[in-house]
Amino acid sequence: MAQTLDSVILEMGRRARAAARQLSILSSDTKNSILLRIADVLVAETPAILTANAEDIRLAEQRGLSSAMIDRLRLTEARIASMASGIREVAALPDPVGKVISTATRPNGLEIAKTRTPIGVVGIIYESRPNVTSDAAVLCLKTGNAVILRGGSEAIHSNLAIAAALEKGGRESGLPEYSVQVVPSTDRDAVRLIATMDLYVDVIVPRGGHALIEAVVSQARMPVIKHYHGVCHVYVDAKADVDMAVKIAVNSKVQRPGVCNAMECLLVHTDIAEAFFAAAAPAFREHGVAIRADQQALSHLATLGYEPLTEATEEDWSTEYLDKIMSVKEVSTLTEAVDHIETYGSHHSDSIVTADPVAADRFLAEVDSAAVYWNASTRFTDGGEFGFGAEIGISTDKLHARGPMGLEELTTYKYIIRGNGQIRS
């Protein structure tokens, strides 16, 4: 008799809880040797993973997915090698589990240590990018957590192939069985079932579009760490170096437009707008970027003959395009720029380009985003770029993780108290 989806997910939860107990007591050396073996097997299984990915690409093209979405989905030998490199980097990082955060000795002699410990079972719901299967799994393993992964239907073949490689490497190196599990079904009801399985799942991490995040948040019975959309801004201040501003804005938009830390909205101070647009328009045109601008920016860009160019709507200011499209607005003050970001942004990553340290300090203090930059591209908001190795994602929450979510964010803490017979009177 075939199992129902409910029973499949429930059994995954039971198995994950049992695996988590075994994982939590593994030594750092043991976990690291497991990860290194997994990295080797992942590379060895490249042909099988690429075959599975080709099927996902074929189906994505058949469904008419955008070029940016297909880029997020596509794997290559180089991308798989990069995934393996990320695993090795994680193995080389310090293990946060067991780290003593603080200690105190009470007047009665009790010694209290606040110590990092695994969370337990982590549920991760994500879309499109199959490399998340590897990144999320190895971060969880390094921190002694079992993980249940539910990827998007568009990447199901790739995700299962990557999971098979992880399982093979783990089996060969002593990883507790069922430490990493990928939901084998594309049924959307799997999201609800994981989100309501608080008996076995300790925290759930959704990565994807607005609809996915809202679905998880509305149904979850356990804490949720949201990895929301990225409506990221670059603000070109009146005192910006024009050449620097062009390089940063172009890199933020086009280096990889289909990711959450790509710039979606460009804000330009009126005092520098003419000079900036004259320098920036050819660069954006060369990359085929479509611009949706307010009336002032529209006037400047139209004079330069920029195409494709349309007037921005109210909806454009809060849209995550994930494509070679951006909104552009002129502002007359730093305050107006900050107000715009706070009104329409997603608290992900925002940057100011300026030679004025006073303006920069104001921007860095007043913009309430997970990552704020001065004279740098928003594309650096990434676990690898921050030195965390791979990442679970970019949290736009404030508790318990914010920004690139690495190893420490996959731990909680407990108090370990040592005494010598004390009783409370």
N, C-alpha and C positions, 0 to 999 in steps of 0.2 A: 504493500500500500504506500502510495507516494506521500511524502511529508508535505504538510501545509507550510506556507511561508511563516506563519506564526510560530510553528514548532521549530522550524529551521533557525529563526532568529533567537528564540529562547534557548535552544541548545548551544548556539554560538556564545550567548551570554554566560551560560553555566561553565562552558569550557574556558572562556576567557578569565573568569573569576578564579578558577583552579590554576590556570597558568600564571596569573598575576601573583599568587601566593608563592609559587616556585621562583618566579623571576625576581621577586623582591629580596631574596636572600643570596642571589648570585654575586660573586665578587666582581670588582671592576675588571680585573684581568680576564675573567671568564667571559664577561659581556663583550669586551674588546676583541677577543679571539673569535667569538661568534660573528661579530660584525665584519671582521676582516675576511672571514670565509664567505660570508654572504656577498661581499663586494666581488670576490673572485668568481663566484658562481653566476652572479648577475651578468658579468662580462661574458662568461662562457655561454650563457643562454641568450646572447644577443640575437642570433638568427631566429630563434623561436619567438622572441619578443617582437622583433621587426615584422615577422609574418603576421602575428596577431594585430599589430598596430596598422599594418596595411589594410586589413579588413575593416578596422574602425574608420580609417581615412576614406576608404571606398564608400562605406555607408554614410559618412558625414557629407561627402560630395554629392551623393545621391539625394540626401535630405536638403541640400542647398545651404549648408552652414557657411558662414562668412569666412573669408580668407584668414582673418585674425583668429577666429575660433579654431580653424583647421591647423593653424600654426601652433596654437596652444596644445593641440591634440597630437601633433606629429612627433614621432621619435626617430632619431637617427643613431648611427653608431656613435657619433660624437656625443649626443645627448645621453645615451646610455653609459658611455664612459664617464661622463660628467657626474651621473648619478652614483656610479661606483666610487668615483673620487670623493664625492660628498660623504659617502658611508665611511670611507677611510679617515676623512677629516673628523667625523663625529667620534670615531674610535680613538682618535688622538687627543680629543678634548678631555679636560678634567671631568670626572664623574661627580655630579652634585649630590648624589645620594650618600647620606651619612655625614655630609658637611655640617659642622656645628655653626649655627648662625649666631648664637649668643649663649653665655653661661652666667649663672649667678649662684652664690652660696648664701642661703638664708641664715638668720641668727640662730636657728635651731640646728644648723649643720646640714640641712638638706641641700644637695647639689642639683641644680636644675639646668639642663642643657636643651636648648631649642635646636632641633636637628632636622635636616632635610630628609624626606622619605618619599617613595613613589606615591602617586595618586591612586593607582590601582588598575582600573579598566577605563580606557579612553575610547570613546566613540567618535569617529571622524567622518563627516558627510561632506563630500566635495564634488566638483564638476570639472570636466574637460581634461585637466592636465594629469596624465598618468604618472608623471614623475613624483607626484604627491604620494602615491602608493608606497614608493621606496622611502622618500624623505620622512614621511610621518611614521612609518613602521620603525625605522632605525632609531629615530629620536626617542620613540617610546621604549624600545628595547634597551637603549643605553641607560634610561632612567628607571628601568625595572617595571615598566608598565606593560600590560597586555593591551592590544588594540584591535578594535573592530572597525573595518574600513568599508564605507559604502560610496563608491565612485559613481559618476554619471553614466547613464546608459550609452552615451556616445563613445566611452572609453572602456567598455566592459571587457572586450577581448584583450586589450593591452593590460588592464589592471589584473586580470586573472593570470596572464602570462608572467607578469612581474611578481605577483604573489607566489606563483609556483616556484620561481627562482629563489625567492626569499626563503620559502619553506624548505627547499632542497638544501640550501646552504646552512640553514638552521639545524636541519635534521642531521647533517654531517658533522656538526660542531657542538652538539649538546644543548641546543635551545629547547626549552620546555614546549611540548606539543601544544598547539593552538594559541601560541603567544601572539601570532599575527593571523587574522582571519579577514578575508574579503567576502562581502555578501555576494553570492553568485547570481542573484536575481536583479533584473532591471525594474521590477515592480516598484512603483513609487511608494507603496504602502510600507516598504521596508524602512523608510525614513521614520514614519510614525511609530513603528514597532521598536526601533532602537531608541527613539526619543522618550518612550514611555517605559523602558526597561530599567528603571532606577534600582531594582533589586541587584542588578549586576553591573551596570555602567555608572561610573562615578562622575564623569564629566563628558559633555558632548561639544564638539568643535565643528560648526558648519562653515564651509568655505564655498562661496559661490554668489549667485545673483540674489537680488532682493527677495524674490519669491521663495527661494530655498531657505534663506535666513529666517524669514517670517514664519515659514512652515515649521521649522525646528523650534524657534523661540516659543511659538504658540502652543506647542505640544509637549515640550520637554518637561520631565519631572525631576531632572537633575540640573546642576549648574551648566550654563551655556557660555562658552567663550566665543564671541562673534568675530568672524573674519569678513567684515562687510565690504561693500564695493568701494572703489577708490576714485573719488572725484578730487583729483590732486591739482594743485595750482602752482604756477610760477608767477610771482609778482616782480615786474621790472620797475624798480624805483627810479625816481627822478635823477638820482646820482649814481646810476648804474654805469658800468663800463659796457658800451654797446656791443663790442665784439664778444666779451664774456657772456653777456645776456643772451646773445643769439645762440652761442654754442650750448649754453645750459638749457634754454627753451627747446631748441631743436632736439637735443639728446633726450630730454625729458619726454618729448612727444613721440619720436620716431625710432629710438634705438630698439624698442620692442613695444609697439603700441597696444598689443593685446593683453597686457598684464596690469595688475591693480595699482602699481606704483608709477604708471605712465601719466604724464600731465594730460588733463582733460580741459582745463581752462587757463588761459593766459591773461593776466592783468597787466596793463601798461600805464604808467603815469603819463598824464597829458603832456608834461613838460619835455619828455623824451620820446614821445610817440612818433613824431615825424622821422627822426633820425633812426630810431629802432626799427620801424616798419620798413624803411628803405633798405636796411641791411638784412632784415630777417625774411622779408617776402621772397627773395630769390631762393633762400635755403629751404623754406617750407614748400615752395612751388616745386623745387627739384625732387622732393620726396612725395609729391602728390597729396599733400594735406589739404582737405576741404575745411574752410573756415566759416564759422557762423558768428557774426560780429554784431556788437551794438552799433548805433548810428554813427558815433564818432570814429570808431575804428573802421567801420565799413567805408566811411568817406576817405580815410587815408589809404586803405587798401585798394579801393576802386580806382583812385587816382594813379596808383602804381600798376593797374591792370591785372590785379590778382584774380585768379580763377582756380577752382570753383569757390565762389563767395556768395553767401546769403545772409540775410538779417537774422540775428538770433531771436529765438522765442524764449519765453519765461522758462519753459521746460529744459532748454539747452543748458542753462546754468547749472543744473543739478544732474546732468546726464553723464553716465560713464559710457563712453563710446566704445572703448576697447578696439579702436580702429584708427585710421589716419583721418580723423575728424577732430576738430577742437573748437571751443568757443573762445572768443576774444573780446575783452572789454577794456575801455579806457577808464581810468579813475583819476580824480584830481588830488587825492590825499592818501597817505598811508592808512588813515582811519577808514576811509572808504574801502580800501583793499581788504583790510582785516574784517570789516563788517560783511563784505561780500563772501569771504571765505567761511565765516561763521554761519552765514545764512544758507549757503548752497553747498558747502563742502561736506565731506564724510568723515572728517577727523582722522584722515589717513596720513598723507604726506604733503607738505606745502613748503615752498621755498621763496626766499627774497633774494634778488640780485641787486646789490648796492655797494657803493664805496663808503657809505655813511654808517659808522658803527652805532650811532644813536638810533637811527632808523632800524638797523638790524636787530639791536637788542629789544626794541619795542615789539617788533614782529615776532621774535623768538619767544617773548614773554606772553604776548597777547593771543597768539594763534593756538587754539586748544586742540592740537592734533597729536597723533602718536609719534610722528617724526616731523620736526621743523628744521629747515636748512637755511644757511646763509652762504650764498655764492656756490651752490652745488646742485646737481641734478637730483630730482626726486627718485630717479631710478636706483639710488643706493639703498633704499629701504628694503633690505633683503637680509636674511639670516647669514648667508655666506659673506656678504659685503661687510656685515657688522662683526664678523669673526665668530659667529655662533655655529658654523658648519651649516647643515641643512636646517630647514625650519618647518614648523607645522603650518605656518601662515603668518599673516600680519593682523594682529588683533586691533580692532578699533574700540574695544572696551577699555574701561579704566581699572576694573577688577576682574580676575586676579592677574591678568597678563595684559600688556599693552605694547604695540609695535611688533617687530619680528619675534615670534614665539619659539624660543630654543629650549635647551635642556633644563635650565632652572625653572622655566615656566611650566614644565611638565612634572614638577615636584610640588608637594605640600610640605608641611612640617608637623612634627609631634614633639612633645616635651618628654624628655627622659629624666627621671628623678631618681637619684641614688641616696639612700639613707643608711643609718646604722641602728635602726630600732625606734625611730621617732614615732610618736603617736600624738594626735591632736587633743588638747585638753579643752 
